[in-house]
Amino acid sequence: MEDLDYWLQWQVLVCAVIIVLPTAIAIAIGLLRKRSTAGPKPVDMWSPCWRYLHPRWLLFYRAFAFVTMAFLLYQTVAAFGFFVFFFYTQWTFALVMIYFALSTIVSIRGCKIHARKSTPQTGEGDKFLKKDAQETNNGTTSKSNSDPDDDQLGFLENLLQMVYHACAGAVILTDVVFWGLLLPFMSGENFQLTLLIGCMHSVNAVFLILESALNRLVSFPYPLITAELHTLGF
């Protein structure tokens, strides 16, 4: 009887809704997206979603994000020691930093490809990206005029996608829990919010949001799914 009373509490229902509802929405949107869109291409890993934005700007942003996060993680370890990796936040922060390191490498290689395939003589430096966008919209690709390797993701591109989806869900979970649950109820003599701690729980989310606004990777609904998996893991 006591077990039944426990499961009938309103808190259990709220927790169930938090887990089940986003998971159902994410799965439904994922199935619809799978039917309506083609799979990602290598060019999607390094080209911006903005047509007239050169890929080198995405490269500069990713490199800046990696250097900034590496500096913040170094400062945290120097201040508190390696004991900080006992907490989930630092592992999430390090995972996001790894993503920006991988994406920087992919962007460097992509900028080299873009430089080879662009045609500055005709004033159409972004012809390669425009052609790829048109092929994606039409849903057809001429195999006779394209390199088969251009449509196949390599090991690094697949790894980049997996890390991107994993760290997006992890960041959603850690930052929401910190700012929504831990900070309001734990602030006091035993816990003080400092600039470094605040940056560790916000910079990763800000960088990922800006990254999602710039790149052409599929970012929704996979972060919801991975966030639910991390929640179930706890």
C-alpha positions in Angstrom: 0.0 0.0 0.0 2.9 2.4 0.8 4.5 1.6 -2.5 1.2 2.5 -4.3 0.9 5.8 -2.4 4.5 6.7 -3.5 3.7 6.2 -7.2 0.5 8.2 -6.9 2.2 11.3 -5.7 2.0 14.3 -8.0 5.8 14.6 -8.2 6.0 11.2 -9.9 3.4 12.3 -12.5 5.4 15.5 -13.3 8.6 13.6 -13.7 6.9 11.1 -16.0 5.6 13.9 -18.1 9.0 15.6 -18.3 10.5 12.4 -19.6 7.7 11.0 -21.8 6.5 14.1 -23.5 9.8 15.4 -24.9 10.7 11.9 -26.0 7.5 11.4 -27.8 7.7 14.8 -29.6 11.4 14.1 -30.5 10.6 10.7 -32.0 7.6 12.0 -34.0 9.6 14.9 -35.4 12.5 12.7 -36.1 10.4 10.2 -38.1 8.8 13.1 -40.1 12.2 14.6 -40.8 13.6 11.2 -41.9 10.8 10.9 -44.5 11.0 14.4 -45.8 14.7 15.1 -46.0 17.8 13.4 -47.3 20.8 12.4 -45.3 23.6 14.9 -44.5 26.5 15.4 -46.9 30.1 16.2 -46.1 29.5 19.8 -47.2 27.0 20.2 -44.4 29.7 19.6 -41.8 31.7 22.8 -42.7 29.5 25.1 -44.7 27.3 27.8 -43.0 23.5 27.7 -43.4 23.7 31.4 -44.5 24.2 31.4 -48.3 26.5 34.4 -48.5 28.6 33.6 -45.5 32.0 32.2 -46.3 33.0 29.0 -44.6 36.0 30.6 -43.1 33.8 32.6 -40.8 32.4 29.4 -39.4 36.0 28.1 -39.1 37.0 31.3 -37.1 34.1 30.9 -34.8 34.7 27.3 -34.1 38.4 27.9 -33.4 37.5 30.9 -31.1 35.0 28.7 -29.2 37.5 25.9 -28.7 40.3 28.3 -27.5 37.9 30.1 -25.1 36.5 26.8 -23.6 40.0 25.3 -23.3 41.1 28.5 -21.4 38.1 28.3 -19.0 38.6 24.6 -18.4 42.2 25.2 -17.6 41.3 28.0 -15.2 38.8 25.7 -13.4 41.3 22.9 -13.0 44.0 25.3 -11.9 41.7 26.8 -9.2 40.0 23.6 -7.9 42.3 20.7 -9.1 41.3 17.6 -11.0 38.7 16.9 -8.4 36.3 19.1 -10.5 36.0 16.1 -12.9 34.0 14.4 -10.2 31.1 16.5 -11.3 29.1 15.9 -14.5 29.4 19.6 -15.6 33.1 19.4 -16.3 32.7 16.3 -18.5 30.0 18.0 -20.4 32.1 21.1 -20.8 35.0 19.0 -22.0 32.8 17.2 -24.5 31.6 20.4 -26.0 35.3 21.5 -26.3 36.1 18.3 -28.1 33.3 19.0 -30.5 34.7 22.4 -31.4 38.1 20.9 -31.8 36.8 18.3 -34.3 34.6 20.9 -36.1 37.6 23.2 -36.4 39.6 20.4 -38.1 36.6 19.6 -40.4 36.2 23.3 -41.3 39.9 23.6 -42.2 39.5 20.7 -44.6 36.3 22.2 -45.9 37.8 25.6 -46.6 40.5 23.9 -48.6 37.8 22.1 -50.7 35.8 25.3 -51.1 39.0 27.1 -52.3 39.6 24.5 -54.9 36.0 24.4 -56.2 35.2 28.1 -56.1 35.4 30.1 -59.3 36.6 33.7 -58.5 37.1 34.5 -62.2 33.3 34.7 -62.8 32.6 36.4 -59.5 30.8 33.4 -58.1 33.0 32.4 -55.2 30.1 30.5 -53.5 29.0 28.6 -56.6 29.8 25.3 -55.0 27.7 25.9 -52.0 24.8 27.3 -54.1 24.9 24.3 -56.3 24.8 21.9 -53.3 21.9 23.8 -51.8 19.9 23.6 -55.1 20.6 19.9 -55.3 19.3 19.4 -51.7 16.2 21.4 -52.4 15.4 19.5 -55.6 16.1 16.2 -53.9 18.1 14.9 -56.9 21.8 14.7 -57.5 23.4 14.0 -60.9 25.8 11.1 -60.2 27.5 11.6 -63.6 28.6 15.2 -62.8 29.5 14.7 -59.1 32.2 12.8 -57.3 30.7 9.8 -55.3 32.9 10.7 -52.4 31.2 14.1 -52.1 28.0 12.4 -50.9 29.6 10.0 -48.4 30.4 10.9 -44.8 33.8 9.8 -43.6 34.8 8.7 -40.1 35.5 12.2 -38.9 32.2 13.6 -40.2 30.2 10.8 -38.5 32.1 11.3 -35.3 31.4 15.0 -35.4 27.7 14.4 -35.8 27.6 12.0 -32.9 29.5 14.3 -30.6 27.3 17.2 -31.6 24.1 15.4 -30.8 25.5 14.0 -27.5 26.9 17.2 -26.1 23.7 19.2 -27.1 21.5 17.0 -25.0 24.1 17.0 -22.1 24.3 20.8 -22.1 20.5 21.1 -22.0 20.4 18.8 -19.0 23.3 20.2 -17.0 22.5 23.9 -17.5 18.8 23.6 -16.8 19.4 21.6 -13.7 22.1 24.1 -12.5 20.2 27.3 -13.1 16.7 26.0 -12.5 17.2 23.7 -9.5 20.6 23.8 -7.9 21.4 27.5 -7.8 18.0 28.7 -6.5 17.9 26.2 -3.6 21.7 25.8 -2.8 22.9 29.5 -2.7 24.2 30.3 0.7 27.3 30.1 2.8 28.2 26.7 1.4 27.9 27.7 -2.2 28.6 31.0 -3.9 28.2 31.7 -7.5 31.4 33.1 -9.0 32.2 34.4 -12.5 34.1 31.2 -13.3 31.4 28.9 -12.2 28.8 30.9 -14.0 30.8 30.7 -17.2 31.2 27.0 -16.9 27.4 26.6 -16.8 26.6 29.1 -19.6 29.4 29.5 -22.1 28.9 26.0 -23.4 25.2 26.5 -24.1 25.8 29.9 -25.7 28.5 28.6 -28.0 26.3 25.6 -29.0 23.3 27.9 -29.7 25.4 30.1 -31.9 26.9 27.1 -33.6 23.4 25.7 -34.3 22.4 29.1 -35.8 25.4 29.0 -38.2 25.9 25.4 -39.3 23.9 23.1 -41.5 23.8 20.2 -39.1 20.5 18.7 -38.0 20.1 20.0 -34.4 16.5 19.1 -33.6 15.0 16.9 -32.2 18.2 14.9 -31.3 19.2 17.1 -28.4 15.8 16.3 -26.8 16.4 12.6 -27.2 19.9 12.7 -25.8 18.8 14.8 -22.9 16.2 12.2 -22.0 18.9 9.5 -22.3 21.2 11.4 -19.9 18.2 11.9 -17.5 17.5 8.1 -17.6 21.2 7.5 -17.0 20.9 9.4 -13.7 
